[in-house]
Amino acid sequence: MDEQKMNRRQVLGGVAVTASTAGLLGAGAAQAADAPEPGPRFSDQGASQAPPIKDIKDKVAYVTGGSSGIGLGIAQALHEAGAKVILGNIDDRQWADALKKFPANDPRVATMVHNVMERDTWEARADEIEKKFGPVDILVNNAGVGLNQGIVNGSYNDWDWGMGVNFWGPVYGCKTFVPRMRARPNSGCHIVTTTSTSGVLVGLDVGIYAVSKIAATGLMEQLRNDLRATNIGTSTLIPGRTTSNIGQSESHRPEDLRNAPNPNAQPRGAGPGRAGGPGPGGGAPRAAGAGGARAAAPAAPAADPGPFWARPQDGLTVGRLVVNGILNNDLFIFPAPEYRQGVEARSYAMIESMVAFTPVPPGVQAGIDRYSYLFTPMYTQEVAHRRATRKRDIKGI
């Protein structure tokens, strides 16, 4: 084998997954429990950060965007596990329905009106929570808005609103609570930020939304590296199609960020691959035959796939996955493994772009061998962690 082929082989490092296991659900879903793990074999980079939180009971959790959908599901799951939960939301319109998910007058549940875009309000909200329940142990940056606007055609108002809630909201949350959590080094804490499959895969007609979620995903990955030697764990929640009210986001847009009416605008539907909101992670399900189209003939009833495989997923199912992710200090929480094929395609596009066109000169190779181009061990550590903890005991799943 010549040196150029050797370079290519070393770069790919056995990453290729056989066609028989890399179908619609990806290699992991079709793999037998005793079969070798697919993918690359990395050198030992040490153990990943141990879970700072080993028990949810009596932990104080603040969930932004907690009045419906994924946020409400996370709040329910945290409460179910024994936490004291504060549900934040931009207004109080949905509290009556949200509180029906909890026991009446439960002292472990509180609500808080909070616009996450307003940077100057975060410290005051943190103080309010501490007065009522004590310091926050778990922050869930879940508040998000859906925009169907593209990168080119979207207005600056669209950009300010989308980035303001979906990206700057998590930034403000982290900037507010990380110092408070670090001030209690003997108390295990955790931060979760909800992004989207649109935060790792582009291609839908939701450019501004996708950019905001990509930014939030990057924020959490860097934060993980920055905090992995502290008492704070971090997770990025990357949901797929989930029942939520994100399709109603426009009703919450601030007046000063609304666009001028466009007399030529055409009504927009939910779009392909979505459930009432932007990206694969949004919205409430639409009724069959909506919009005047003829409804299809009823199909034969399918076997119940269970809550994990139901699409759109229920918020409580996602919430239970989040609780499990906190207890395991998972870097990524991916409730929808069917998107593995897209993630693999994106990753391979990058890997194939790095294949050397000419052999690496010996002097250059020596420099490569001396310097770690991994940048951080956290990714290889996470691979080992997830393979070692593949079996999970999650309620209802």
C-alpha positions in Angstrom: 0.0 0.0 0.0 1.5 3.4 -1.0 2.0 6.2 1.4 -0.9 8.3 0.0 -3.3 5.5 0.6 -1.9 5.1 4.1 -2.6 8.7 4.8 -6.2 8.3 3.8 -6.6 5.3 5.9 -5.0 6.9 8.9 -7.3 10.0 8.6 -10.4 7.9 8.3 -9.1 5.7 11.1 -11.7 3.0 10.6 -14.6 5.4 10.8 -16.5 3.8 8.0 -19.7 2.0 9.0 -20.9 -0.9 7.0 -24.0 -0.4 4.8 -25.8 -3.1 6.7 -25.7 -1.1 9.9 -25.9 2.4 8.6 -29.5 2.5 7.5 -32.2 4.9 8.3 -31.7 4.7 12.1 -27.9 4.6 11.9 -25.3 2.1 13.0 -26.1 2.1 16.7 -29.9 1.3 16.4 -29.4 -1.9 14.4 -26.4 -3.2 16.3 -26.6 -6.3 18.4 -25.6 -5.9 22.1 -22.6 -8.1 21.8 -21.3 -6.7 18.5 -18.2 -4.5 18.3 -19.0 -0.8 18.5 -18.9 1.0 15.1 -16.8 4.0 14.5 -13.2 5.1 15.3 -11.1 3.8 18.1 -9.4 6.6 20.0 -6.5 6.4 22.3 -7.3 6.6 26.0 -7.9 10.2 27.0 -8.9 9.5 30.6 -12.3 9.5 32.1 -15.0 12.1 31.3 -16.2 14.5 34.0 -18.0 12.5 36.7 -21.7 13.5 37.2 -21.8 16.3 39.7 -25.4 15.5 40.5 -26.1 12.0 41.6 -29.7 12.5 43.0 -32.3 15.0 41.8 -34.2 15.0 45.1 -34.5 18.4 46.7 -32.4 20.1 44.0 -33.6 23.5 42.9 -34.2 23.7 39.2 -35.1 26.7 37.1 -36.6 26.0 33.6 -37.0 28.9 31.2 -39.8 28.5 28.7 -41.3 26.1 31.2 -45.0 26.8 30.6 -45.5 24.3 27.7 -43.9 21.7 25.4 -40.3 20.6 26.1 -39.8 23.0 29.0 -42.9 21.8 30.8 -42.0 18.2 30.1 -38.5 18.8 31.6 -40.1 20.5 34.6 -42.5 17.6 35.1 -39.7 15.0 34.9 -37.5 17.0 37.4 -40.5 17.3 39.8 -41.2 13.6 39.4 -37.6 12.9 40.5 -38.0 15.1 43.6 -36.7 18.5 42.5 -38.2 21.9 43.4 -39.0 23.5 40.1 -39.5 27.1 39.0 -41.2 27.5 35.6 -40.2 30.6 33.8 -42.0 32.2 30.9 -42.3 35.5 29.1 -45.9 36.0 30.4 -48.5 34.3 32.5 -50.9 33.2 29.8 -50.2 29.5 30.0 -49.7 29.0 33.8 -53.2 27.7 34.4 -52.8 24.8 31.9 -49.2 24.2 32.9 -49.9 23.9 36.6 -52.5 21.2 35.9 -49.5 18.9 35.3 -48.5 19.1 39.0 -50.4 18.5 42.3 -52.5 21.5 43.4 -50.8 24.0 45.5 -47.6 22.0 45.5 -44.9 23.8 47.6 -42.2 22.4 45.3 -43.6 24.3 42.2 -43.4 28.0 41.4 -43.8 30.2 38.4 -41.9 33.2 37.3 -42.6 35.8 34.5 -39.2 36.3 32.9 -38.2 37.6 29.5 -34.8 35.9 28.9 -33.8 38.6 26.3 -33.7 41.2 29.0 -30.1 40.9 30.3 -30.6 43.2 33.3 -33.4 41.0 34.8 -31.4 37.8 35.2 -29.7 38.6 38.5 -33.0 39.8 40.1 -34.7 36.6 39.0 -31.9 34.5 40.5 -32.2 36.4 43.8 -36.0 35.8 43.8 -35.5 32.0 43.4 -32.9 31.9 46.1 -35.2 33.7 48.6 -38.0 31.2 47.9 -36.2 27.8 47.4 -32.4 28.4 47.8 -29.6 28.5 45.3 -30.3 27.0 41.8 -28.6 23.6 41.3 -30.0 23.0 37.8 -30.5 25.6 35.1 -32.4 24.6 32.0 -32.0 27.2 29.3 -35.1 26.1 27.3 -36.9 29.2 26.2 -36.8 29.5 22.4 -38.7 31.0 19.5 -39.3 29.7 16.1 -38.8 31.8 13.0 -39.5 30.7 9.4 -37.4 33.5 8.1 -34.3 32.8 6.0 -30.9 34.3 6.3 -31.2 36.5 3.3 -34.8 37.5 3.5 -35.1 37.9 7.2 -35.2 41.3 8.7 -32.8 42.7 11.4 -35.8 42.5 13.7 -36.0 38.7 13.0 -32.3 38.4 13.7 -32.5 40.4 16.9 -35.4 38.4 18.2 -34.2 34.9 17.1 -30.7 35.4 18.4 -31.9 37.3 21.4 -34.0 34.4 22.8 -32.3 31.3 21.3 -28.7 32.4 21.8 -28.3 35.4 24.1 -30.9 34.0 26.5 -28.7 30.9 27.3 -25.6 33.2 27.4 -27.3 35.4 30.0 -28.4 32.3 32.0 -24.9 30.9 32.0 -23.3 34.2 32.9 -25.7 34.6 35.8 -25.7 31.2 37.3 -22.2 29.8 36.7 -20.6 32.2 39.2 -23.3 31.4 41.8 -22.8 27.7 41.2 -19.0 28.0 41.4 -19.4 29.8 44.7 -20.7 26.4 46.1 -17.9 24.1 45.1 -19.2 21.2 47.3 -22.6 21.3 45.7 -23.1 19.4 42.4 -24.8 21.6 39.8 -25.8 21.2 36.1 -26.8 23.3 33.1 -28.9 22.1 30.2 -29.6 24.2 27.1 -32.2 23.1 24.6 -31.0 23.5 21.0 -32.5 21.6 18.0 -31.6 19.1 15.3 -31.4 22.4 13.3 -28.5 23.2 15.5 -26.4 20.4 14.0 -28.0 20.0 10.6 -29.0 22.7 8.1 -31.3 22.4 5.1 -34.8 23.5 6.2 -36.3 26.9 5.4 -35.5 28.3 8.8 -32.1 30.0 8.4 -32.2 32.4 11.3 -33.5 29.8 13.7 -30.8 27.3 12.5 -28.0 29.8 13.0 -29.3 30.7 16.5 -29.4 27.0 17.5 -26.0 26.3 16.0 -24.6 29.2 18.1 -26.3 27.8 21.2 -24.9 24.3 20.5 -21.4 25.8 20.2 -21.9 27.7 23.4 -22.6 24.6 25.3 -19.8 22.6 23.9 -17.3 25.3 24.8 -18.9 25.7 28.2 -18.5 21.9 28.8 -14.8 22.2 28.1 -14.4 25.3 30.4 -16.3 23.7 33.3 -15.2 20.0 33.1 -12.9 20.3 36.1 -15.6 22.1 38.3 -18.7 21.1 40.2 -20.9 22.0 37.2 -22.0 19.5 34.6 -23.4 20.5 31.2 -25.6 19.0 28.6 -26.9 20.0 25.2 -30.4 18.8 24.5 -30.9 18.3 20.8 -34.6 17.3 20.3 -36.2 16.1 17.2 -39.9 16.4 16.4 -41.6 17.1 19.7 -45.1 18.3 20.6 -44.8 22.0 21.6 -46.2 25.4 21.1 -43.2 26.8 19.2 -45.4 27.3 16.2 -47.1 30.1 18.2 -43.9 32.0 18.8 -45.0 35.1 16.8 -47.7 35.8 19.3 -44.9 36.5 21.9 -42.7 38.7 19.7 -42.0 42.0 21.3 -43.7 45.0 19.7 -40.5 46.8 19.0 -39.2 43.7 17.0 -42.3 43.1 14.9 -41.9 43.5 11.1 -44.0 45.9 9.1 -47.0 44.1 7.4 -46.2 42.8 4.0 -49.2 43.0 1.7 -47.7 40.5 -0.7 -46.9 37.8 1.9 -48.4 34.4 1.4 -49.6 32.3 4.3 -47.1 29.7 5.4 -47.8 26.1 6.4 -45.9 24.0 8.9 -43.6 22.9 6.1 -42.1 19.5 5.3 -40.5 17.5 8.1 -41.9 19.7 10.9 -44.7 19.5 13.3 -46.1 23.0 13.5 -42.8 24.8 14.0 -39.4 25.5 12.6 -36.9 22.8 12.2 -37.2 19.1 13.0 -37.6 19.9 16.7 -40.7 22.1 16.7 -44.3 22.4 17.1 -47.6 20.7 17.7 -48.9 18.0 15.3 -51.2 19.1 12.5 -54.4 17.2 11.8 -54.5 14.9 8.8 -56.1 16.5 5.8 -55.7 20.0 7.1 -55.6 22.9 4.6 -58.4 21.5 2.4 -56.5 18.5 1.2 -58.3 15.2 0.9 -57.6 13.0 3.9 -55.8 9.7 3.1 -57.6 6.4 3.7 -57.2 5.1 7.2 -54.2 2.9 7.5 -54.2 -0.4 9.4 -53.3 0.3 13.1 -49.6 -0.1 13.7 -48.1 -1.7 16.7 -47.6 0.8 19.5 -43.9 2.0 19.2 -43.9 3.2 22.8 -43.3 6.8 23.9 -39.6 7.0 22.9 -40.4 6.2 19.2 -43.7 8.1 19.0 -43.4 11.2 16.7 -43.8 13.9 17.6 -42.4 12.9 21.0 -44.2 14.0 24.1 -42.4 16.6 26.2 -42.4 14.4 29.3 -40.6 11.6 27.5 -37.9 14.2 26.5 -37.9 15.5 30.0 -37.2 12.0 31.4 -34.3 11.7 29.0 -33.0 15.0 30.2 -33.1 13.9 33.9 -31.2 10.8 32.9 -28.7 12.9 31.0 -28.1 15.1 34.1 -27.6 12.1 36.3 -25.0 10.7 33.8 -23.6 14.1 32.9 -24.0 13.4 29.2 -22.5 16.0 26.8 -25.3 15.5 24.3 -28.9 14.4 24.9 -30.3 13.2 21.5 -33.9 12.0 21.9 -34.3 11.2 18.2 -31.7 8.8 16.9 -33.2 8.8 13.4 -31.2 11.9 12.7 -28.0 9.9 13.0 -27.9 9.5 9.2 -27.7 13.3 8.8 -25.1 13.8 11.5 -23.0 11.0 9.9 -23.3 12.6 6.4 -22.2 16.0 7.8 -19.3 14.4 9.7 -18.1 12.4 6.7 -18.3 15.5 4.5 -15.8 17.1 6.8 -13.6 14.0 7.1 -13.5 13.4 3.4 -12.5 17.1 2.9 -9.4 16.5 5.1 -8.1 13.5 3.2 -4.6 14.4 2.1 -4.0 15.1 -1.6 -0.3 14.2 -1.2 1.6 12.2 1.4 2.4 14.0 4.6 6.2 14.9 4.6 8.1 13.2 7.5 9.0 16.5 9.1 5.3 17.6 9.1 4.2 14.2 10.4 6.7 14.6 13.3 5.0 17.9 14.3 1.6 16.3 14.0 2.7 13.5 16.3 4.0 15.9 18.9 0.9 18.1 19.0 -2.6 17.1 20.0 -5.0 18.2 17.3 -7.9 17.0 19.4 -7.9 20.4 21.2 -9.8 18.8 24.1 -10.2 15.3 25.3 -13.9 15.7 26.1 -15.1 14.3 22.8 -13.1 11.1 22.9 -14.0 10.8 26.6 -17.7 11.2 25.7 -17.4 8.4 23.2 -16.1 6.1 25.8 -18.6 7.3 28.4 -21.6 6.7 26.1 -20.4 3.2 25.1 -19.8 2.3 28.7 -23.3 3.5 29.8 -25.3 2.4 26.8 -27.9 0.6 28.9 -30.1 3.1 30.7 -33.1 2.6 33.0 -35.5 5.4 32.1 -39.1 5.5 33.3 -41.5 4.8 30.4 -38.7 4.1 27.9 
